[in-house]
Amino acid sequence: MASPLVKLFSIFLIIISLFTPPALSVVPEECQTETNGCTNKEKALPLKLIAIFSILIASVIGVCSPLFTRSIPALHPDRNLFVIVKCFAAGIILATGFMHVLPDSFDMLSSSCLKENPWHKFPFTGFVAMLSAIVTLMVDSMATSIYSKKCSSGVIPAGGPVIGEGQHETAVVNIGHSHGHGHHHGPKPAGNLDQQLLRYRVVAMVLELGIVVHSVVIGLSLGASNNTCTIRGLVAALCFHQMFEGMGLGGCILQAEYKTLKKFIMAFFFSVTTPFGVALGIALSKTYKENSPTALITVGLLNASSAGLLIYMALVDLLSADFMGPKLQGSIKLQIKSHAAVLLGAGGMSLMAKWA
């Protein structure tokens, strides 16, 4: 069922709504947003509306494209090309955390508009990112444990692993033949397959949460801005950003093997969060002050939390899981290709940090 996921996102949106009103506070005079020839509210509004639809389309293309790869034999999850594409997407997510979200948080929480004490006397960005990574580890571990217990309440056959819901007893029987060198043919134990599937599902849900937090924040910043010079370049950069980030998330959703409805819900939430943030920014553009202390603190802390989560997920649940798995460990050639894919994805996303 999709209800836990819906509840998770509902709680997040409630938190955003609680923290947004204080960000409409009066900004100190020295921190007022500077006006120049590029600041034009009337010209900025059409650009923002174009941004909403452009980013929405790019997000849908990015997150949905991996979900249709089963019809393409070369991109089936069991093929080497899929592993390489997945590593490319993981590199994108890693660079998003390190090159986009974390630097933004450092800039905001070290702003001269914040009081010297405590914001300039303690590295809050690094501290919150570290806590976020630890909390993500806790959620990752406990969620996997809870799901495992739910699925292991079946019958224990003689000499075999636990048969959980939806499993067949014949799945744990080695129906192939064995050779003297110990190589076996036949399906893997059902318990191992179910455990791996549970990991994929936990990873997909936690990763989406981190991406959604970041997406709403960048959408809010774009929607609240009236600088036409900035918006033009930012829209193009964010379209590529969302498309590639969506590919990474879509690959995780595909491996999680959710039912069609849940795949649609997860793809929908990813696709609409940045446009929702832009629309929210437009609605609050008259009163929202991005340089107000409360706005800087709120958005800065959210960015730090998102960065810690994305970095953890990219390194531990995506890259480490793949590179230490039997498929890559059994082929040096595939490892080299996958490393190149990670560097290419991370490098491309790092280059985009110049504009977005």
N, C-alpha and C positions, 0 to 999 in steps of 0.2 A: 504493500500500500504506500501511497505517496504522502499520507498525512504527516509523518514525522518531518519530512522535508519541508512541507508547507508551513508547519509550525515553526521550524527553524528560521525560515526566511521572514515569517511574520514577526517573530521576536526581534530580528535584526532591524526591520523597518520601523518598529515601535521605538527601538533605541535611537535610531536616526532622528525620528520625529521629536523625541524628548530633548536631544542635544542641539537640534537646529535652532529653536527659538532663542536661546541665550546667545547664539552667534549673531543675532541681529542687534547686538548692543552697540552703544556709541563707541566710535573709534577715536583714540587720541589723535589730536590734530597733526602730530608729526608722522602718524601712520596712515593718513588718508591716502586713498588710491590716487596716484597722479593722473591728470588728464592731459591728453595730447591730441595731435591731429588724427590719430587712429581711433580715438574714443568717440563713437557715434552710436547711440542706442537704437535709433531708427534703422540704420544700416546693419547693425549687429543682429537684430531679431530675425530677418530672413535667413541669415547664415546659420543661426542656431536651429531654425526649423529644418533647414537642409541637413544639418548635422544629425538631428534626431533620426531622420529616415535613412540617411547614408550609413550611420553607425549601426542602426537596426538591421539593415540588409547585410552589411559586412559580418555582423555577429552571427546572424542566421546561417550564412554561407559557411563561416568558420566552424561553428559547433555542429552543424548537420552533415558536413562533407564526410567526416569519418564514419558517421552512422550508416552511410550508404555504401561503404567500401566492401561489404560482404558480397555484393554482386560483382565485384572486380577480383578475380582470382589472385592477381599479384599483390593486392592489398589486404588479403585475408589475414586475421590476427596470427595465424600459424606461420606465415611466410616471413622471410628475412626482411623484405622491403618494409613491412609494417613495423618491425622493430626499429629500423633506421628512422622512419618517419616519426615514431613515438619518441625516440631520443632527440630528434630535432625539436619536437614540441616541448619536451622537458627542458631543453636549453632555453627556449623562449620564456617559459615560466620562471626559470631560475634568474634570467636576466631581468624579468619584470620585477622580481623582488629586490635584486641588488641594485639595478640601474635606474629604475623608475620610482618605485614606492619608497624605498629606504632613503634615498637622497632628498626626496620631497619632505619626508618627515624630519630629517636633520635640519633642512632649511626653515621649516615652520617652527620647530621647537627651539631653535637658536635665534629666532627673529629678534631684532632690537625693539620690537613692539611689546615684547614680554618682559616681565619684571626680572631684575637681575637675580633675585632670590625667589624661588629655587631653580628657575629654568636655565640659567647660565652657569650654575654651580654643580650641576649633576647631568650626566649624559642619559636623559630620559629615553631618547630614541633607541639606543642600544639596549637599555635595560628592558623596555617594553617589548622590543623584538625578541629578546632572549626569553622573557616570560611567555610570550606568545608561542615560541617554538616548543617550550617545555609543556605548556598546556595542550598544544597540538599533539605532542607525544602521548600525553595522558589520555586524551580523547581517542586517539588512534588505537592505543593499546586496550583501553577499557571497552570501546565499541566493538572491537574485534572479539574480545573475550565474551561479551554479552551475546553477540550474534552466534558465536561458536557454540555456546551452551544451549541456545535456543534450537540450534540445528543438530545437536548431538543427543537428543532425547529419544532415540530410536532403538532398534533391536541390535544387540551385539552378537553377530554370528560367531561360530566356533573358529578361533584362530584368525578372525578378521576384524577390521576396524568397525566403528560404530556406523550404523546405517541410519541416516537422518531422514527428514522429510523429503519426499520427491526423489529418493535414491532407489536403485534397484540392487537387490542382493547380488545379482550376477556381475555387477560392475566391479566387485572387489575380487573376483576370481580371475586368475591369470589364465586366459583361454589360449594363449599362444604357446609356442614351444621355446625351450631354452637350449643354449649351446654351452659348451664347456667353458667358453670365455666369459660366461655370466651375462651375456646380452639377452634381454627378454623382449618378446613381442607381445602386444596386447595392450589394453587400456591401463591407465594409471589407477591406483587405488582411489575409490570415490571420495574417501576422507580427505586426501590431499587436494583433489580437484575442488571440493567444496570449500576447504580452508583458503585456497587461492582465490576463489570467487568472492568469498567474504572480504578478503583484503582489498580486492578491486573495488568492491562496493563502498567500503569505508573510505578508501582513498578518493573515490569520485565525489562523495558527499562533502568531505572535509575540504577538498580542493575547490569545489564550487563555492563554498562559503567564503574562503579567502579571496577568490576572484571577484565575487559579488561585492564584498566590502570595498575593495579597490575601485571597482567599476562605478559604484554610486558616487564615491568621492571625486573621481576625475570628471564625471558627468556634471556634478554640482558646480565644480570650479569653472567648467566651460560655460554652463548656462548662466552663471552669475556675472561673467565677464562681458564687457561692452567694447572691448578692444578688437576692432575688425582685422587689424594686421595680425594679431595673435590667433584669432579664431580660424582664419583661412588655412593657415598651415597646420593648425592643431586638428582640424577635422580630418584632413587626409591622413595624418599620422595616426590618429585614433582609429580610423577605419582599418588600417593595416594591423595595428596593435590588437584590436578586438578580433579580427579574423584569425590571426596566428594563435592568439591566446585561446580562442574557441576551438581551434584544431587540437590543441593539447588537452583541453577538457573533454572534447568529443571523443578522443581516443580512449580516455579513462572511462567514460560512460559506456562506450562500446564494449570494452573488456569486462565491465561490471555485469553485462548481460541482463539489464533491467527489462521489464515488460515495456511494451510500446508506450503506454500511458505515462509511465515514470520517465522514460527517455524524453518524451515530449515536454513534460513539466520541467525537467532539469534544463533542457535546451531553451525553453521559453524564459525561465528566470534569468539565465545568463544573457539572452538576447535583449531583454527589456531593461535590465538594470542601468546600463549607461544612458540610454535614451530617457529613462525615468529620472536619473540624476540631472540630465540637461533640462528637462521640463521643470523639475523642482527648482533648479537654479534660475530659470527664466521667471518663475512665479515669485521668487524671493529677490530678484535682482535689484528692486528698489530699496530694499531694507538690508539685505545680506551684505555684510562687509567682510571680505576675505582677509583683511589685515587686522580685524578686531582680535583682541587677546583670546576671547573664548573660542572664536572660529579657528584660530591658529592652533590652540591647544587640542580642541576636539578632533579636527581633521588630522593634525599631526600624530596624535595617539592612535587614531584609527589606521593611519598609514603604517605606523610602526608595527601594530598588531598584524596587519595584513602581510607586511614584509616578512615577519618572522614565520608566519604560517606558510607562505608561498616558498620561502627558501627551504624550510624543513621538508615540505612535500616534494619539492623538486629533487633534493639531494637524497632523502631517505626512501620515500615511497615510490619514486619514479626511476631515478638514475641508478641508485644503489641496488634496488630490487632487480632491475634488468641486467646490470653489468655483473652482478654476483650470481645470477641465475644460470641454469645449465645450458641454455641456448647460446649465450654469449661466451660463457666460459669454455664451451666446446669448440669455438672457432675464433682464432686470432684475427683472421681476415674480417669477420663480421664485427669484431670488437673495434678494429681500426676505423671501419666505415661508420660505426655508431659514434665513436669519439669525434670524428669529423663532423657528423651531423649535429652533435651537441654544440660544438664550437661554432658551427655555421648558424644555428638557431640563436645561441646566446650572442654571437657577434652582430647578427642582423638586428636583434631587439635592442642591443646596446647602442647601435648606430641611431636608432629611432629616438633615443633619449635626448638627442640634440633638438628635436622638435616637439616631443610629447613626454 
